[in-house]
């Protein structure tokens, strides 16, 4: 006895798979790129760890590389989606510098720099002993003008987006799985 093959159903399943596949592939790429921030390195043929931050600055202590507010990581999304092309992008202006690195001169516009002093201020709430609770606040003491100037800047390459053999293998496996599902 032979199994009849329902070509109409398979054709419909294949059409549906082709419609949803670009979005699926785009989501995979976005997840892969965002995962680079957690891994703190780029994965192509092998894993390349990002260069560490300068250990001298207090604000760098214990913080993940390329993460201050999380804006760059959150901004990675599908920028353009067509039937044949998926483009992943970000609208953050400093994204390219971090991804590709930069070594050169940057023009800094004239601005003012504030000098702040920390002091204790009352919160209006009382402790159990009747004393007022205090909090530390920063108070602007004075501002200093800073003239326009050029600054030499070196930003190491910390790639989180781009071509990756590893990502291509993940996408190929996902496409194979989806095609097999369509023909079941």
C-alpha positions, 0 to 999 in steps of 0.5 A: 500500500502506498502513502498518498502525498498531499502536495497542496498541503505541503505547498501551503506549509512551504509558503507559510514557512517562507513567509515567517522564515526571515523574521525567525532568522532576524530574531536569531541574529538579534539574540546572538548579537545581544548575547555578545554583551553577556559573553563579553566577546565575539564568536566567529570561527573561535571566541575572541574576548573583548579587551578589558576596560581601564582598571584605573577609573572607579566607575569601571569597577565590577561593571560589564564591558560595553554596558553602562546603561544598557542602551546600546544592547537594547537598541539592537533590533531588526531594522529592515525586513523583506521577503529575502533580506533581513537587516539588523541595526541600531540607532545609537550614534556611538555603536559603530565606534565600539563595534569597529574600534577607533584610533584618531582625533576627535573635536570637542566643542566648547562647554562648561564643566561643573564642580560638585561637592557632596553634602548631607541633607535631611530627608524630613523623615525621623529615625526611631530615636527621633533624629532626622534621616540624612542623605548624601546629595551633590551640590553644584559649587561652580562651573568652569568653561572648557574651550574647544579642543582636539583630543586623541582617542583610542577605542579598541574594537569590541565587535558585537555585530557582523558576519559570523561563521558561528551565527551562519551555522545556527541559521543554517540549522534553523532553516533546515529544521523549518524546511523539514517541519514544512514537509512533514 
